[in-house]
Amino acid sequence: MGFWGSLWEGVKEGAKWVADHSGDILKAGTAIAKVAGGLAAEGKGTIAFANDPVWKLYDDYEKASQVLLNKAEITTSPTNRQEVVKTGKVCGVWWNPTPFASNKPLNFNMKRDISKLLKASAAPAQILHKGTWLDTAQVVSEAMFANSPTLFADLLDGEDPVQVTSFVIRNDTGDCQIEAKHAYYDVPLGSTNENNAWHGAIHAKTTASEKFLQAEAAKFSRALINDDGNEPVTPGASWTSTINVDWIDRETAEQNLKKFETEFKKRFPEYTVKTNSSTGYEQLLQIAGPVGATPADIRSAVTDTIKGMLPPQNEALPSINVTLSTLN
């Protein structure tokens, strides 16, 4: 693992970890091949390893990694020619990952890894947002790890296993903006295996003025770096998350709009529904959480509400995913 605390980076390390820890290499390989299929369809597939499941896993893992990196690419351009752009990218296997929710223990290793990635992209350790100093690694971690990906066994025919979530924040003085984008999917390791894994790619991008970056660099000549991972988001910051709910059809989505809002307000009065609309079968929600609630908490509140709306005999929940989170 080396440099990273909870991430096996690169083809050799990541694919080897999956092969070593999978109770069913064929199942894990099938999940990876499903993501790699995009490149194979473009004529970039390799038939040399078709009859060797382990080497095929390595081959497909490399292609799947490229698919993830493409999906995680941040394509926005600076609005000011005087701004400096720094980026950091990482792709690998997250070992025993967890969504960042306020009611769950903080995954320190994941946060430390995000902190290192942000450092590589020249992001400051803290950012001033609406008068409050925020721990940058914490807020980016909360946004990047708002969802657990759909389990491979639960994917519908033709469903893309890769989930993508994005985040952007700009400081109060307007001279620093941090963007991050995470593309990832579930890698099944077998029912007898206590580990779980996500194969993911994260792109972090910092756009800042030269003066801001110089001021940040000057801090390190007179201050120690605190990277113990224990700093919480400063009280006063709250998240707003955009959530997509994929219903079975348009009629169901439209019928549940009003019902959802009524039930959600009853169950979670401390949350605010800012947007509740449908685009065909998809319900689009924008929900502001209370101070201390993470994007994963907002998603959990939506999930609990929808569970309560459905008949007891209906075990199948629609897909519910955070697509964007912003700080208020």
Secondary structure, DSSP 8 states (H G I E B T S, - for coil): -TT-SSEEEHHHHHHHHHHHH-S-HHHHHHHHHHHHHHHIIIII---TTTT-HHHHHHHHHHHHHHHHHHHH------SSTT-EEEEEEEEEEEES-----TTS---HHHHHHHHHHHHHTT--SEEEETTEEEEHHHHHHHHHTS-----GGG--TT----EEEEEEEE-TTSSEEEEEEEEEEEE---TT-S--EEEEEEEEEEEE-HHHHHHHHHHTTTS----SS-----TT--EEEEEEEE-SSHHHHHHHHHHHHHHHHHH-TTSEEEEEEEETTEEEEEEE--TT--HHHHHHHHHHHHHHHS-TT-----EEEEEEEEE-
